Amino acid sequence: MASQAMENKNLEKCIVKLQEATSDNEKFAAMLMVAKTTRCSDMSTEEKKRIFNAIGLTFLIRLLKSDSHPEECSANIYKCMALTIVSGLCAETDLVQSAPLYRILKPLNDVILIRQSNDDEEVENMVNDAFEILKMFAGSQQGIQHLLDNGTISAMAKVIAKELFGASKAFDLMTYILQTMRPCVWTGQEQALARLLNYFAQKMAENHDQEKFELCNFIGMILRVTPIAEFDKAEKQSWHRAILKGIQDIFSSRLGEAQREPALKLVASLIDRVGMEFVLPPNMKDNKVLLMIIHLSCIEVRMTLENYPIDKISEKADLLCACYHLLENIIIYLTTSPSLLLDEKQILQLHSAMLGAFHSIIFFLKELSDENNAKGQYQNPVVIATVRVLGAWLAEETSALRSKTYEILPFLLHLCKLQMEFSHVLSGQEGNTDASTKSFIDDIGFENIKKKVNIDTQAISAALSECLSLENGVEQEKNVQIKDEGSEAENEEQGVGNIKQESENAEKGKKEGHKRVILQQKREEHGDEEDREKSANSNHNTDPSDGNSQLNHADSANNSLSSGSDSNAERDVTNMLEETSENVGSETATSQRDGDEDSFLGDEGGMSVDLLRFLLPGLCHLTSEDEPRQILVDNELLPMLNYYLKHMLKRYFVDDTNDNVIKALELLCNIFLNFAVIEPGLVRRSTHLVNVTLIIMEAVPLVGRKTEFTPLWLKMVTLGMFYLRHQSCAVRSVAAEDVLVHFFICACTFVKGAFINSSKNRKKDVLTVSPHYLPFWEEASQLWFLTIQAMTSCTAMYPQLVKATLISGIMPHLAKVFIAVQGRDVGEEVIRCVLALFITMAHCHERVRNVIKTTGGLQLSKVYDSKELRSELGIAEKGGNEKKS
């Protein structure tokens, strides 16, 4: 007790001396008194703060920067004293965070860069004290950020690269910071990054013992936490050649298990950051190194998955995920890049090795499914990585291992469902599909859909943004001004006259809309086709017989769109969707390497990983085949996709530049279109697919407001038109007038905006593709054909399409363009589709027929020698029987 009291008394004297000091010499003397009479280990945090404040940070920094010293004293006496005081007083994180101590970091950088000469013990002590202080900063996120901001990372890189005293401490501290801060470390630190990579790559190339593989681990870690943007000019970096030599040496040697793991993890990180080309000619002499890497990866996958239980497999997660990553990258490269120029034997060996690996992957998932423990696995990083790499395989290969793949489809869907529920994508009613579906329907809000609004275009748009809760919780665009959809003012005036009255009449029939659609779907499920047709006619026409004639006429006009049969058309659509899904799937897989939300090497928890997105490209293929499609439908794929569509749209409205979200939405459209083409009966009777139509109809105008004329927008329009073609009874029972009208306006905008008349430096106009569509016309052209065909079929089913036609001015616009070009550069299929639309519109709706007649319809029929269009337009002149819409 006496000694404690003495120390407290000495401490108070020191603090008084420090506070009363009037010169640097007096303060320095007081600091020496502190060092002699007190011990930091015995001080409380509050006492340390008092001493620190009494000395003053500015004085300590001056000491650290001082090069002068008293006679007969060491050259670094002031620096040593300052470092001793700071390292002693600041041994607690609280003090580091509470004081503006970060100002001391730049002088510390100079200290750790001091070159030692002749085992100078004083310099060693200074450097050790400096690293102790830096370790204190590294103890918190805020402290690490101060290290980044004040150039300490660059200083430590120099210490390591120059092998100065303290290099091992710098290496350990750098490793900790890399693991903690990840990509943030190298922002604005390009020189430090290059210096480290150059140093370690050179050491790895020169070393031929176990240290070579230890260096693989550290280089791999640097690569994994470095943003891809930093490697855009990797071929110009000097570490490039050195690391290539090291890799070639490794994979040209016999490797044991202890050597394979760091080597494969390094290559996985390297290919992820620099690209597959890094290990291909001309960087390498031939493809042998790459083939060896792939074979070793496949062997490692098989050995791990076939020989270990799940708990042991989890211990090898890093290595397994690295091998998965290599497999995924080679699949992407083989399907999207130039040929590797392999001989037949190499191709067979490569395919056999990958088949073996994916057989093991499917075997592993099948064992998990047999254990009936999906709930405990959907957040397991190994399971997530396994599902992801299998998704990459299924995106390109569905014929190999077909039956084995079909066996695990229910388990894959169950994993996705659990993960989606956990992430609050679903309503949270686990295991109760009916309850989940009902919750989702309530969330959509049929009452909101039926909400009456004024026909004014801006009012419709404002109401649409509130319907279905697609943007609930989203800070959406403020004060958005909607484009004037009625660019053809005169046509709008002609069409608006009866719209308000018709809108009111339509609303009266929808009071029990939700009940009617459920009853209707039950009738369809029991095959009561006649009852369904009567319902359709009674909902649309006052005269059933007349309505039937109109529907038949629309069908006959649509049948004339192509010379092939319906089955040929369906095959064409399916082939188009599969080709599109292959392209989007490869791009999706590529972008997943860069995505900030899906870390393939197990760096993120299961909560943030979107399992279903990995499987979407494969689902595009599987839903086009009968057996897997039935398995998927039987295992609740439709409600899952229904929920997922809404979730992705919400994310899209938060950030419409997220490539992963955009590609996921495009793939969803492809999957839903598969059902429209191959299983129209399912589209008619499925409540979930009716929900999809309602969501799409509301979303299309909103997506168009953000990014009109994009592949996503065009696919959504096409999907909506196809589904409306099959769901006329159900949709008309529940969808609000304004939602249908506004969606059809978007469809008309798509169809009419595809072509323009242009001179192209010629004397006469020719038909050309609109600049909006030109960048992706190959894909857009197929969607255009599908949309105009579906529009022709829907003409007699939806009065709202007439209103949209009049508001959008599609008929006058198309007539003007195709008359102006006089058939020049007009494809036979294009004009056939356009004429079919004109014929059907003229036959079914008097108001549209009058617009066609007064805006060039007769001239169009003469230019393209369409007797049927001329006949339809002549009905009114001859006073024949007409059906008023």
GIRA-V984364 format. One record per backbone hydrogen bond with DSSP energy under -1.0 kcal/mol. CO is the residue of the C=O (numbers start at 0). NH is the residue of the N-H. Records with the same first field share a line. If there is no record, write none. Layout:
CO: NH / NH
This chain:
0: 4
1: 5
2: 6
3: 7
4: 8
5: 9
6: 10
7: 11
8: 12
9: 13
10: 14
11: 15
12: 16
13: 17
14: 18
15: 19
22: 26
23: 27
24: 28
25: 29
26: 30
27: 31
28: 32
29: 33
30: 34
31: 35
32: 36
33: 37
38: 41
39: 42
43: 47
44: 48
45: 49
46: 50
47: 51
48: 52
49: 53
50: 54
51: 55
55: 59
56: 60
57: 61
58: 62
59: 63
60: 64
69: 72
73: 76
75: 79
76: 80
77: 81
78: 82
79: 83
80: 84
81: 85
82: 86
83: 87
84: 88
85: 89
91: 95
92: 96
93: 97
94: 98
98: 100
99: 102
100: 103
101: 104
103: 107
104: 108
105: 109
106: 110
107: 111
110: 113
119: 123
120: 124
121: 125
122: 126
123: 127
124: 128
125: 129
126: 130
127: 131
128: 132
129: 133
130: 134
131: 135
132: 136
133: 137
135: 138
136: 139
139: 143
140: 144
141: 145
142: 146
143: 147
144: 148
145: 149
146: 151
147: 150
150: 154
151: 155
152: 156
153: 157
154: 158
155: 159
156: 160
157: 161
158: 163
163: 166
165: 169
166: 170
167: 171
168: 172
169: 173
170: 174
171: 175
172: 176
173: 177
174: 178
175: 179
176: 180
177: 181
180: 183
181: 184
182: 185
183: 186
185: 188
188: 192
189: 193
190: 194
191: 195
192: 196
193: 197
194: 198
195: 199
196: 200
197: 201
198: 202
199: 203
200: 204
201: 205
202: 206
208: 211
209: 213
210: 214
211: 215
212: 216
213: 217
214: 218
215: 219
216: 220
217: 221
218: 222
219: 223
220: 224
222: 225
226: 229
227: 230
228: 231
230: 233
232: 235
233: 236
238: 242
239: 243
240: 244
241: 245
242: 246
243: 247
244: 248
245: 249
246: 250
249: 252
255: 259
256: 260
258: 262
259: 263
260: 264
261: 265
262: 266
263: 267
264: 268
265: 269
266: 270
267: 271
268: 272
269: 273
270: 274
274: 277
275: 278
276: 279
279: 282
286: 290
287: 291
288: 292
289: 293
290: 294
291: 295
292: 296
293: 297
294: 298
295: 299
296: 300
297: 301
298: 302
299: 303
300: 304
301: 305
302: 306
303: 307
308: 312
309: 313
313: 316
315: 319
316: 320
317: 321
318: 322
319: 323
320: 324
321: 325
322: 326
323: 327
324: 328
325: 329
326: 330
327: 331
328: 332
329: 333
330: 334
331: 335
332: 336
342: 346
343: 347
344: 348
345: 349
346: 350
347: 351
348: 352
349: 353
350: 354
351: 355
352: 356
353: 357
354: 358
355: 359
356: 360
357: 361
358: 362
359: 363
360: 364
361: 365
362: 366
363: 367
364: 368
365: 369
366: 370
368: 371
372: 375
373: 376 / 377
376: 379
379: 383
380: 384
381: 385
382: 386
383: 387
384: 388
385: 389
386: 390
387: 391
388: 392
389: 393
390: 394
392: 395 / 396
398: 401
400: 404
401: 405
402: 406
407: 411
408: 412
409: 413
410: 414
411: 415
412: 416
413: 417
414: 418
415: 419
416: 420
417: 421
418: 422
419: 424
420: 423
427: 429
428: 431
431: 435
432: 436
433: 437
434: 438
435: 439
436: 440
437: 441
438: 442
439: 443
440: 444
444: 448
445: 449
447: 450
455: 459
456: 460
457: 461
458: 462
459: 463
460: 464
462: 465 / 466
466: 469
468: 471
470: 473
473: 475
484: 486
486: 488
487: 491
488: 492
489: 493
490: 494
491: 495
495: 498
497: 501
498: 502
499: 503
500: 504
501: 505
502: 506
503: 507
504: 508
506: 509
509: 512
511: 515
512: 516
513: 517
514: 518
515: 519
516: 520
517: 521
518: 522
519: 523
520: 524
521: 525
522: 527
523: 526
526: 528
527: 531
528: 532
529: 533
530: 534
531: 535
532: 536
533: 537
534: 538
536: 540
542: 546
543: 547
544: 548
545: 549
546: 550
547: 551
548: 552
549: 553
550: 554
551: 555
552: 556
553: 557
554: 558
557: 560
564: 568
565: 569
566: 570
567: 571
568: 572
569: 573
570: 574
571: 575
572: 576
573: 577
574: 578
575: 579
576: 580
577: 581
578: 582
579: 583
580: 584
581: 585
582: 586
583: 587
584: 588
585: 589
586: 590
587: 591
589: 592
590: 594
604: 607
605: 608
608: 610
611: 615
614: 618
615: 619
616: 620
617: 621
618: 622
620: 623
621: 624
624: 628
625: 629
626: 630
627: 631
628: 632
629: 633
630: 634
631: 636
632: 635
635: 639
636: 640
637: 641
638: 642
639: 643
640: 644
641: 645
642: 646
643: 647
644: 648
645: 649
646: 650
647: 651
648: 652
649: 653
650: 654
654: 657
657: 661
658: 662
659: 663
660: 664
661: 665
662: 666
663: 667
664: 668
665: 669
666: 670
667: 671
668: 672
669: 673
670: 674
671: 675
672: 676
673: 677
674: 678
678: 682
679: 683
680: 684
681: 685
685: 689
686: 690
687: 691
688: 692
689: 693
690: 694
691: 695
692: 696
693: 697
694: 698
695: 699
698: 702
699: 703
700: 704
701: 705
702: 706
709: 713
710: 714
711: 715
712: 716
713: 717
714: 718
715: 719
716: 720
717: 721
718: 722
719: 723
720: 724
722: 726
726: 730
727: 731
728: 732
730: 734
735: 739
736: 740
737: 741
738: 742
739: 743
740: 744
741: 745
742: 746
743: 747
744: 748
745: 749
746: 750
747: 751
748: 752
753: 769
755: 767
757: 765
758: 761
765: 757
767: 755
769: 772 / 773
772: 775
773: 776
775: 779
776: 780
778: 782
779: 783
780: 784
781: 785
782: 786
783: 787
784: 788
785: 789
786: 790
787: 791
788: 792
789: 793
793: 796 / 797
797: 800
798: 802
799: 803
800: 804
801: 805
802: 806
803: 807
804: 808
808: 812
809: 813
810: 814
811: 815
812: 816
813: 817
814: 818
815: 819
816: 820
820: 823
822: 825
823: 766
826: 830
827: 831
828: 832
829: 833
830: 834
831: 835
832: 836
833: 837
834: 838
835: 839
836: 840
837: 841
838: 842
839: 843
840: 844
844: 848
845: 849
846: 850
847: 851
848: 852
849: 853
851: 856
855: 859
856: 860
857: 861
858: 862
859: 863
860: 865
865: 869
866: 870
867: 871
868: 872
869: 873
873: 877
874: 879
